Amino acid sequence: MINAFDVPEAYQAAFRRLRRRMSADLQADPAVMETALLYLKLGGEKLAAHRIALYKKQFETECKIFKRRLVDDVIDDEEDDGDGDGEDRASAGADEDAD
């Protein structure tokens, strides 16, 4: 994958170290790889590592939001299925207590 971006010889070792910090999802994204190489060329390994950390944080946040939406959808579906039954049981229990 390094050859696909034509990494100059002077940056290859640093670029390999940066790739080890990335998750597989980030390594599969060509835009992330190109950005990491650009930051490496412009500001060095420390700046590029910082940018990768920001990508990781953004990726983790998006995953949490997506998972949260899935959980909320499941909860909403369960509430929609059980609304009528829950009210009937509650009113039936109140009638039994009154007797």
Protein Blocks (a to p, Z undefined) as FASTA:
>chain_A
ZZmnopafklmmmmmmmmmmpcfklmmpmklmmmmmmmmmmnojklmmmmmmmmmmmmmm
mmmmmmmmmmmmmmmmmmmmmmmmmmmmmmmmmmmmmZZ
